[in-house]
Structures are given as C-alpha cells and as structure tokens.
Amino acid sequence: WVISIEEQVTGGMPIIWTATWNTGDTDGQTGKFGVTFTEDGGQNFKQTLIGERIYDFAFDGAKVYAAGDNGLFISSDAGDTWDSISDFIEDSGSQRRVRPNASIFSVEYANGILWVGTSDGLLKSADQGSTWTIFHVNVPLHPEEPSDAVPDVNTYAYPNPFSRGDDVFIRIKYELDRSESVDIRVFDYGMNVIRTMNLNGIQGVNESMWDGTDDNGIQVPNGVYFYEVRSGNSRFRGKILVIE
C-alpha cells in the first residue's frame, strides 16, 4: 500500500517520496514497510527506512522529515542516512514531555517552523528539532464555567485510570503562583509513602510524571493510590487508580 505521496522541490527534478506499507504475503513475496522515492520522474526507484512504518513527509530545502511509529526521522542526504528523534521534552522547565511510545502521524514545515502531530500531543520547533514546545488538549484546572463534568480543582492526574503498560506514565497537573521547589508524594491505600519526587516547578501550569513505580523502581500493584503536591504553603491532593 502507498500511504503517503509528497513532492520535494529541489534545484533539479523534483523528488517524489512515498510511504509504503506491508500488505502481507502475495504470491510468495512479503511486502515491507519503508520509504520508496524517485529522483528521475519514476524511471528508477530507491528504498530507504526499510522496516519503518512511515505516515507523512515534510521538507526544508534538501532536508527530509519522515513521521513514523518509531519517531521523527531526518535526512539531509536524500535518504542515504537518517537521524531520528523519539524523546520529545519541552525546554521551558514545565516538565512536559511526549510518551516514549508515541507514534508520529504527521509533520509539516512552514515559515521556519516544524510542526509534528503525535498520538500524545502537537509539537512545535523553531530550530529544526533541537528544542520543542508541546501542546496538550486537556481539561483546565480552573475553568471559566465550572460544572460537575469540569470542576474547579487545584490538581488532577491523567490518564486516570492509569495502565503502565499502555500509558508509560501518568501526568500530575497543578498550578503554582511562582517558580519554586515541589515535592510530590504518592501513597498506597494504607497511606504509606511509596514514592517521593523532588522537582523544580515553574510559575503557571506544571505537569509532573509518575511512571507507576515505587522508590525502589518496582512497579506498584493494581489499586487505588493517593498523591500530594507540596510547594511552599500549598498542598494539593488527588487520587490515582492503577490497573493493568
């Protein structure tokens, strides 16, 4: 299957890039995931990124960006070699990051800005992927019109229930009046402290991650857990349900 076709405009003949997917065994020949491209109008084709499930392409001059299940792939030599980015962390100090197992579904380069669409948020980079701004669409802490579905709260955790196998980590969201140190403690149902995290919070909305393990790095069993965010004189509390 040809999933995506994009044209890269260069100084000579345009390069046509296609994302090809495995269609199964046909006449004894098994297709492969990867990228196929032509530099001469279809007279000859080359393959690259063999085995990678690619969804989309974008271009910045000679540079090629390919969005795939295993990250964002970048080539500056017409696909001969590739670098990849799979760990996206915001550089603002907000602690926001994209889950390591997130798929990259779309990519666009426009007006000097690289945009990346993932299964865990929208990403923006103004320096070709060196640093990132991460956008997540989620429930605000203090909505303008609180309701039973969207209450006015000081903290919440998501996704909740949390499955470490599916979600990798859970985000604990809270807001600070100023930048200061933050202590987050996670308790089991008997109110025993099982995990302590000492962090540097920023003024405004923060997202801190818990990976579902205790202070010894052991994955906690299924059950109800409580957490407390401490910062200065502030105390925010919430509940997490861990399931597998």
C-alpha positions as CSV (number, residue, x, y, z in Angstrom):
1,W,0.0,0.0,0.0
2,V,1.1,3.5,-0.7
3,I,0.0,5.5,2.3
4,S,1.5,8.9,1.5
5,I,3.0,10.7,-1.6
6,E,4.9,14.0,-1.3
7,E,7.0,16.1,-3.7
8,Q,10.3,17.6,-2.6
9,V,11.2,20.6,-4.7
10,T,14.9,20.9,-5.3
11,G,17.2,22.7,-7.7
12,G,16.7,19.9,-10.3
13,M,13.9,17.5,-11.0
14,P,11.5,17.2,-8.0
15,I,11.9,14.1,-5.8
16,I,8.8,12.1,-5.2
17,W,8.7,10.4,-1.8
18,T,6.2,7.6,-0.9
19,A,5.4,5.7,2.3
20,T,4.8,2.1,1.6
21,W,3.2,-0.4,3.9
22,N,3.3,-4.2,4.2
23,T,0.2,-5.8,2.5
24,G,1.0,-9.3,3.6
25,D,2.2,-12.3,1.7
26,T,1.3,-12.1,-2.0
27,D,2.5,-14.8,-4.5
28,G,5.1,-15.8,-2.0
29,Q,6.6,-12.3,-1.7
30,T,6.2,-10.5,1.5
31,G,6.0,-6.7,1.2
32,K,8.0,-4.5,3.6
33,F,7.2,-1.2,5.4
34,G,9.5,1.6,4.4
35,V,10.0,4.5,2.0
36,T,10.3,4.5,-1.8
37,F,11.4,7.6,-3.7
38,T,12.3,8.5,-7.3
39,E,14.6,11.3,-8.4
40,D,14.0,10.9,-12.2
41,G,10.3,11.1,-12.6
42,G,9.7,7.4,-12.0
43,Q,12.3,5.8,-14.2
44,N,14.1,4.4,-11.2
45,F,13.1,4.0,-7.6
46,K,15.2,3.7,-4.4
47,Q,14.2,2.3,-1.0
48,T,15.1,3.5,2.5
49,L,14.0,3.2,6.1
50,I,13.2,-0.4,5.4
51,G,11.0,-1.9,8.2
52,E,9.8,1.5,9.4
53,R,6.1,2.3,9.3
54,I,6.0,5.9,7.9
55,Y,2.9,8.1,7.7
56,D,4.0,11.5,6.3
57,F,6.8,13.7,4.9
58,A,7.9,17.3,5.1
59,F,10.8,19.2,3.6
60,D,13.1,22.1,4.4
61,G,15.2,22.5,1.3
62,A,17.4,19.4,1.0
63,K,16.3,18.2,4.4
64,V,13.6,15.5,4.6
65,Y,11.4,14.8,7.6
66,A,9.6,11.5,7.9
67,A,6.9,10.8,10.5
68,G,6.7,7.2,11.8
69,D,5.8,4.8,14.6
70,N,9.3,4.9,16.0
71,G,9.8,8.7,15.9
72,L,10.7,11.6,13.6
73,F,13.3,10.6,11.0
74,I,15.5,13.3,9.4
75,S,17.8,13.1,6.4
76,S,20.0,15.7,4.7
77,D,21.5,13.4,2.0
78,A,18.5,12.2,0.1
79,G,17.8,9.3,2.3
80,D,21.3,7.8,2.4
81,T,21.5,8.3,6.2
82,W,18.9,9.2,8.8
83,D,18.9,10.7,12.3
84,S,15.8,10.1,14.5
85,I,14.1,11.8,17.4
86,S,11.8,9.7,19.7
87,D,12.2,11.5,23.0
88,F,10.5,14.9,23.0
89,I,10.9,17.1,26.1
90,E,9.8,20.7,26.4
91,D,12.7,23.0,27.1
92,S,10.7,25.6,29.1
93,G,11.1,23.9,32.5
94,S,7.4,22.9,32.6
95,Q,8.4,19.2,32.7
96,R,6.0,18.5,29.7
97,R,7.1,15.6,27.5
98,V,5.7,13.2,25.0
99,R,5.3,9.5,25.9
100,P,8.3,7.5,24.6
101,N,6.0,5.0,22.8
102,A,4.0,7.8,21.0
103,S,3.6,7.4,17.2
104,I,4.4,10.4,14.9
105,F,1.5,10.6,12.5
106,S,2.1,13.9,10.7
107,V,4.8,16.5,10.0
108,E,4.8,19.9,8.3
109,Y,7.5,22.6,7.8
110,A,6.2,26.1,7.1
111,N,7.7,29.6,7.6
112,G,10.7,28.3,9.5
113,I,8.5,26.3,11.9
114,L,8.5,22.5,12.2
115,W,5.1,21.1,13.3
116,V,4.8,17.4,14.4
117,G,1.5,15.6,15.2
118,T,1.7,12.7,17.5
119,S,-0.5,10.3,19.4
120,D,0.3,12.3,22.5
121,G,0.1,15.9,21.5
122,L,1.1,18.6,19.0
123,L,4.8,19.6,18.8
124,K,6.4,22.8,17.5
125,S,10.1,23.6,16.9
126,A,11.6,26.8,15.6
127,D,15.2,25.3,15.5
128,Q,14.8,22.2,13.3
129,G,14.1,19.9,16.2
130,S,16.7,21.0,18.7
131,T,14.1,22.3,21.2
132,W,10.3,21.8,21.4
133,T,7.1,23.3,22.5
134,I,4.4,20.7,23.4
135,F,0.7,21.3,23.2
136,H,-1.8,19.0,25.0
137,V,-5.5,19.4,24.8
138,N,-6.9,18.7,28.3
139,V,-9.2,19.9,31.0
140,P,-8.2,23.2,32.6
141,L,-7.6,23.4,36.4
142,H,-9.8,26.4,36.8
143,P,-12.5,26.6,34.0
144,E,-14.4,29.8,33.5
145,E,-17.7,28.0,34.0
146,P,-17.2,25.0,36.4
147,S,-19.5,22.1,36.2
148,D,-19.9,18.6,37.5
149,A,-18.0,17.3,34.4
150,V,-15.3,20.0,34.5
151,P,-15.0,21.2,38.2
152,D,-12.7,23.9,39.6
153,V,-9.8,21.9,41.1
154,N,-6.2,22.6,42.2
155,T,-4.8,19.3,40.7
156,Y,-5.7,16.2,38.7
157,A,-3.9,13.3,37.2
158,Y,-4.4,11.8,33.7
159,P,-4.9,9.3,32.1
160,N,-6.8,8.0,35.1
161,P,-7.2,5.0,35.5
162,F,-3.6,4.5,34.6
163,S,-2.1,1.4,33.0
164,R,1.7,1.5,32.9
165,G,1.8,-1.0,30.0
166,D,-0.3,1.3,27.8
167,D,0.4,4.8,29.1
168,V,4.1,4.6,30.3
169,F,3.5,7.4,32.8
170,I,0.6,9.4,34.3
171,R,0.7,13.2,34.3
172,I,0.0,15.1,37.5
173,K,-1.2,18.6,36.7
174,Y,-1.1,21.5,39.1
175,E,-0.5,25.3,39.1
176,L,2.0,27.4,41.0
177,D,1.9,31.1,41.8
178,R,5.7,31.4,41.4
179,S,8.6,29.2,40.5
180,E,9.8,27.1,43.4
181,S,10.7,23.6,44.5
182,V,7.9,21.0,44.5
183,D,7.6,17.7,46.4
184,I,5.2,15.1,45.2
185,R,4.5,12.1,47.4
186,V,2.5,9.0,46.3
187,F,0.7,7.0,49.0
188,D,-0.8,3.5,48.9
189,Y,-4.3,2.8,50.2
190,G,-2.9,2.4,53.7
191,M,-1.4,6.0,53.4
192,N,2.2,4.7,53.3
193,V,4.5,6.8,51.2
194,I,5.7,4.7,48.3
195,R,7.2,7.3,46.0
196,T,8.7,10.7,46.6
197,M,9.7,13.1,43.8
198,N,11.6,16.4,44.3
199,L,11.1,18.7,41.4
200,N,11.6,22.3,40.3
201,G,8.3,23.9,39.5
202,I,7.6,26.9,37.3
203,Q,5.1,29.7,37.7
204,G,1.9,28.7,36.0
205,V,0.7,25.2,35.0
206,N,3.0,22.3,35.6
207,E,2.9,18.6,34.6
208,S,4.9,16.1,36.5
209,M,5.1,12.4,35.6
210,W,4.9,9.3,37.7
211,D,5.8,6.0,36.0
212,G,3.9,3.7,38.4
213,T,7.0,2.6,40.3
214,D,7.9,3.0,44.0
215,D,11.2,4.5,45.3
216,N,12.9,1.2,44.6
217,G,11.9,1.2,41.0
218,I,9.4,-1.7,41.5
219,Q,6.1,-1.4,39.6
220,V,3.3,-1.0,42.1
221,P,0.4,-3.4,42.0
222,N,-3.1,-2.6,40.9
223,G,-5.1,-0.5,43.3
224,V,-6.1,3.0,44.5
225,Y,-3.2,5.4,45.2
226,F,-3.2,9.0,46.5
227,Y,-0.8,11.8,45.8
228,E,0.1,15.1,47.4
229,V,1.8,18.1,45.8
230,R,3.7,20.3,48.3
231,S,5.0,23.7,47.3
232,G,5.6,26.4,49.9
233,N,2.5,26.6,52.0
234,S,0.3,24.9,49.3
235,R,-0.9,21.4,49.5
236,F,-2.8,19.8,46.6
237,R,-4.2,16.2,46.8
238,G,-5.6,13.8,44.3
239,K,-6.3,10.1,43.6
240,I,-5.0,7.6,41.0
241,L,-6.3,4.2,40.0
242,V,-3.6,1.9,38.7
243,I,-4.8,-1.0,36.5
244,E,-3.1,-3.5,34.1
